[in-house]
């Protein structure tokens, strides 16, 4: 694919200069950040050479997929499988240890056979990316979701490597904010060789920012594989812990919602006649301990998953509890499968909701808060189809106990209507390349 010329207006040139200067000045701060995070997770301090793009040279060109963390990696899994089925050599890059671990866990056989490499993404400056590109010689790169890295884009342009945005979106609040700024990441959009976006609304935003190569491919998370061992273990755990109570899974709860949900659970356990059991899953692992302290202080009977379930998700005891605290990573499907419905975290604070596709893929109805601008697709479509419901904080308790829930047939029909993102992505790439 011959890359079209990238015209850089003066303000984009200024943005790129400031970005390079910022990396130069802030490098000690970034290294200190990784060292401090390494106190809790040693993997932050390891493989530092990869952060500077240092790798042994590979024998064959690779397909490169950048998935910054665990969520982006999971959405990319079906696409990565498709490339591997085509016989491609694949390299995945990640910024967080969570994303790196998930890749190593998911693709362990492919890594062992040398068909896939999972590494840290280089720091976002030219020399680091030049080293990375020389080592893996990518035929093209795919950046998942909404990641605009100036150093990455400019290095790929100079090396003649087509770099595409995949499963892309530009959330409306970010889009409006960035368009209003003189210097912003929105200026980088024309630097991509093309973008594959989730919806028509997203396509219009990228077109308005100067990108001409656009394909509407849908949402790849609809095609994530389901971890059957987790689903099989969920039934026994639910029966033992919750009995006949309605089970409500609060997913990806962010720090700014913790007090809200702890207070709500406490009030419901005290005042609502219909009995409920709650599964509370914090978004970030560093919040596992603080969340346990808040449940303790509220006098709520709870247990941590790590204390009552073994590595095979089998119960080691049957405590009398009202809340299971999900203090583990990579087991969201287990927590969702236990529930009768899910509440998507993030949507009850201005930072925006986390995605609703995992519960829907299991046939679970979803409640979302007022702030769904981060997941407008597929949230608006799911609400219109009646498989998700948007509620205020005050209305949440009643909605969690309502019998007016969508059927599994309704949810399956919605999923079928929104399938096919991987095939559409491959088709767009084949056309462009």
N, C-alpha and C positions, 0 to 999 in steps of 0.2 A: 504494500500500500504506500503510495507516494503521499506524504503529508502536505497539505495545502499550506501556503505561507501564513504565518501567525503575525498579524499586524499588532504591534505593541504601542498603544498610545502613551503619551508622556506620563500620565498618572500611573499606568501599569509599570513603566520602567522605574518610576520613583518607588512604587510599592516593592518591586523586586530588589532594588538597592537597599531599602530599609530592612527588608527581610534578611538579606545576607549580613548586614551589619548587626542585626539583632541576634542572629545565630552566633556570630563571632563573640559578641559581648556576653551573651547569656550561656555559652557553653559550660562554664564552671557551675552555674546555677542548675543547669539541666543534669550534669553529672552528680551534683550534690543531691538533687531530687531522687535520682535513681538509687544512690547509695542509701538515702534515708528510707525509701520504700523497701529497700533490700533488708531492712531490719525485720520486717514482717514476712516478706517473701524473698528468699535468697536469689530467686531467678532474676530479679531486677538487677542484681550485681554481676550476673554471669553473662558470658558471651558478649562482652563489651566490644570485642573486635567486630562483631556483626553490626553493631550500631554505627561503626565507621565504614561499613561496606566491605570488610575484609573477608574473603572467602577463597577457597581453592578453586581454580578454574575448572569448569565443567566440560564434558566431552561433547555435549549436544545442546542445541538451543532449547530453551524452556518456554512454556506458557507461564506467565507471572500473574498471580492474583494477590492483591493487597487487601487484607481483612484486618482492620486495626485491632479488634478485640474479639471476644467470644461470640457476641451477637452477629457481627458481620461474617465471621467464619462459618457459623451455623447456616446462615442464609446462603453461603457460597457452596456448601457441601454438595448439593446435587449437580451443580455446574462443574465442580472439580471432578466429580465422578464421571461426568460426560467426557471431559477432556482425557481422563485416564483411559476410558473405554476406547477413545480414538487413538490410543497409543502415544499420547503426548507425554513429554517430561514436564513436570509441574514444579514450580517453586511458589510457596505462599509466604507472605511477609506479614508481620504483626508488630504492634508497638507494646502491647501488654503481655505479661506472662500468662494471663488467663487465655488469651487467644492462641499463644504458642502451645500451651499445654493441650488445649482442645484439638488443635491440628495434629499434634503428635499422638494423641489418644485415638482420634478418629481415623487417621491414616497410618497407623503403626505398621501394617504389612507393606504398604507402598513405600514407606520410608526405609524399612528394612531391606527391600528389594532394590532401592536406589531409584525408584520411579518418581518420588516426590521428596522435596526438601522443604522443611518448615524452619524459617529463620526470622530474626528480628529485622524490621525495616530499618534502613540506614537513617541516621540523622539527616534532616532535610537541608543539606547543602551540597553543592555541585560535586566536590571531590569524592564524598562518600557514595553518592549515587553512581558516579562514573566507575568506581571500583566494582560496585554491585553489578552494573550492566555488563562490564567486561567479563565478570566471572560467570554469569548465568546466560548471557547473550539472548535475552528474551525476544521471541518473535513479535510479541505484543504484550501489553499489560492491561489488567482490569482492576480498577479501584472500586471497591464495594461501597455502596450507599451514598454518603455525602462527605467525602474527604478531598479537599482541595489543597494539595501540598505544592507550594511554589517551586521548591528545589526539585522535587520529583518531576513535575511537569516540564520545567525548562531543561533538565538533564535528558529526559526522554526525547524532547524535541531536537536537541543538539545531536543525540546519538541516532536519530532516525527511527526510534522505537515508537510505534503507535500506542498511545495510552488512552484507554476508554474508561468512562464512568459506567458502572454496571449496577443494575438494581437501584438506579439513582433517584434522588429526590433533592429538592431544595425547599425545606419547610417554610411555610408562608411568612412567619415572623422573621426568620433569618433572611429570607429573600428580600422582604421589604426593608429591613434594617440595612442590609449590605448595598442594596441599590441606592439608598439615600446617602451613603458615605462616599467621600471622595476617593479614599483608598480602602479597598476591601477585597475579600476572596472572590467576589463576583467577577472581577476583572480577569480571572484565570480561566473562566469557562471556555472561551474560544481556543484555549491551548490544548484541550482534549482533542484527540482524533475523531471522537464521536461520543455520544452519550446514549445509554439505554435506560429509559425511565419507567416509573411505575404507572403513570396515568397521563391522560391528555392534558390535565392542568399543569403537571410537571413539565411536559413538553413545551407548553407555551412559555413557561418561565425561562427555560434554557434557551429557547429561540429568541426571547426578548433580550437575553444577555449576549447574543451574537454567535451562538452555536448553530451550525447548519446541519450537521449529521446527527439526526435524532431518530431513535426508534422507540416506540412504546411497547415494552416487553412484559409489563406486569410486575408482580411481586414474587420473588424467588422463594421466599420463606414458605409459601404454600406447598412447596415440594420437598421440604425437609424430611428426611427419613425419620420414622418413629422408632425409639429404642424399646423394643418389645420386652426385654427383661424388666425395665422400669414399670411398664404398664402391667405386666403380670404380677409384680410384687405389690402394686398399689392396692389391689382388692383385699388381700389378707390384712394389710396394715390398716386400711379403713375400717374393716369389720371389727378388728380388735380394739382400735382406739376410739372410734366414733359411734359404733353401734348403729342405731336407727336415726341418729341426728342428721340434720342437713349439714353437709360439709362445704365450707366456703374457703376457697384458696385465694389469698391476697398475694398477688405476684409482683415481684420487682418493686417492692416498697422502698421509696427513697427516704433519705434522712429527714427531709422536711415534712414527711407524712407520718412519721413514727408515732408521735404523740397523739395525732388524730386517730389513728387506727387502734392504738392501745386503749385510749379512752372509749372509743366506740365499742370495742369488744367487751370491755368491763361493764359498760352500761347495758349492753344487750344481754349479757349473762345474768345480770341482776334483775332486769325489768321485763324482758320479753318472755312470754309464756312458752312460745315455741322454742325448742332446744336446738342449739347450733354448735357445731364444732368448727374451729378455725385453724387453717394452716397459714402461717405468716412467714413469707419468704423475702428477706431484705435483698435489695438490689446489689449491694456491695459487701464483700466478705468482712471488711473492717467494721461493719455495723452489726455483725452477729452478736458480739459481746454486749455492746450498748443496748441492743434490743432485748436481750435476755434480762439485763438489769432493769429495764423499764417494765417488763412483764412482772418481774419479781416485786418491784416497788408497788405496782398496782394490785398486788395480791391475787393475780390470775394464775390458776393452776396450769402449768405448761411443762413441756419437756423439749430439750434440744434433740434434733434428729441424730446428732453424733453420740448422744448418750443412750439412746434406746433402740437404735437400728445398727446392724453390722454392715460390712461392705457389700453384702448381697441384698441389702434392704430387708432383711429379716429382723423381726422384733426380738430383742433380748430381754424384754420385760413388757408388762402391760400396765403402765401407770394410769391412774385416774386423772385425766387432764382434760382441759377445754381447748388448749392451743398446742399445736405442734410447731416449733420454731425450726424452719428449714435452714439450718446452718451448714449448707453444703453447696458446692458448685457442680453444674452439669447434671443435676437431677430434677430440673423443673418439670419434665414430663411426669415424673413420679408424683410430685405434689399436685399437679393438675389432674392426673388420672384419679387421684383419691377424691377429688371434689365433685360436687354437683354443679357448681358454677364458679366462675373466676371473677375477681376484681382486678383490673389492670392498674398497677401502681404508676405513680408519676403524674397522673391526670388530675390529682387533687391539689396540685401546686403549680405555679406559673411556668415551671420549666418544661412541662409537657409529659404526656403519657408514653409509656412503653408499649411495645407491640402486642397485638391481640391474636396473632395467628396461631400460636402454639395451643391455647385452649380451644379455639375453633377447630383445629385439626383433630382434636380428640372428641369433638361433638359437644363441647361444653359451652353454654351461653356465657357471655361476657358483659360485665358492667364497666363502663368507663366514666371518668370524671369530666368536668367542664373543659379541661385543657387538653384537647386532642390534636392540636395543630402540628405536633411532631409526627403523628400517624394518620394524617388526613386521608391518605389511601393506605389501608383499606377501611379505616374507621367509618367514614361517612357512608361508604357502600354497605358496610355491615349493619349500620344503624338503619339505613333505608330498607334493607332486606329483612329486618326484624330479628337478626341473630345476635346483635349487640344492642345495648341500651345505655344511653347517656343520662347520668343522674347527678344531682347536686349532693353535697355532703349531707345535708339534712334529709334528703330522700334515700340515702344509701341503706340505712337499716331496713326499711320496709322493702326495698327492692331486693335485698339479699334473701329475704324470707318469702318473697312472692311466689305463688304457684303459676303465675302467668309467664312461663318460660317457652322459648322456641323449641320445636321438636328436633330430633336428630335428623329427620328427613329435610327440614328447612336448612339446617346447617350444612348437610352434605350437598344440597343443591347449590348453596352459595359457594362452597369450595370448588365444585365442578365448574361453575361459571368463571372462576378466577384462576384456573390452572393453566399450565403451558408456558410459564415464563422461561424455563431453561431452553426449550425448543425455539422459542422466539429469539432468545439471546443468541443462540448458535446461528440461527438463520441470519440475523443482522450482522454478526461478525463475518460470516462467510461472504456475505454480499459486499461488505466494506473492504475486506482483505483480498 
